[in-house]
Amino acid sequence: MGNNLEKHEIIVDGMSCGHCKAAVEEAVNALPGIKLAHVDLEAKTLTVEFDGSQITLEKIKAAVDEEGYAVV
């Protein structure tokens, strides 16, 4: 089991309310290897901490995209 903890801030367009925040956080938190997913609606960012040996940043961005939000 690796300990390749990575932290990234992703700009996400289209989030405007608590439902948007919850949808993105839930989708990302459901992925394997995610340690933290936190949306800041005001800044339009998703801060994510994850184990890089279990998941890639590209897969996280794809999960956000599948929820209907644009990764900038």
HELIX and SHEET records of a PDB file:
HELIX    1   1 GLY A   18  ASN A   29  1                                  12    
HELIX    2   2 LEU A   57  GLU A   66  1                                  10    
SHEET    1   A 4 ILE A  34  ASP A  40  0                                        
SHEET    2   A 4 THR A  45  ASP A  51 -1                                        
SHEET    3   A 4 LEU A   5  ASP A  13 -1                                        
SHEET    4   A 4 ALA A  70  VAL A  71 -1                                        
END                                                                             
